[in-house]
Amino acid sequence: MARLSIGTNPIQATRPNKNRLSLSVQFLPAGIIVGNTGLIFGKFGSAPKADPLSNTWDFVLNPGATEGTNLDESLAKAPLTEDLWLISDTADQIVSLTERYVPENNVKTE
């Protein structure tokens, strides 16, 4: 688990990884990180805009919310193996990011 500071410029939070089994992003609540009061916008594959009216994001988090997935290992091509980009409408928002991968001796080939 990593903690990342998300600002008003998009950051690449994860790199593409075909061996990713799960991914979870939690926007830590203001009760834990006092300054967490904005919105976090996330997009797989490219950088989103920090605008609720935009169609450039895959998900939006408010403080305390979580976005995550457990990928089905039977899928030939899991959609969330791309890189993840995050941006906030407010500076210095803290998220927790957790990824889980296929064990090294059982690498996906597709």
Secondary structure, 3 states (H helix, E strand, C coil): CEEEEECCCCEEEECCCCCEEEEEEEECCCCCCCCCCCCEEEEECCCCCCCCCCCCCCEEECCCCEEEEECCCCCCCCHHHCCEEEEECCCCEEEEEEEEECCHHHCCCC
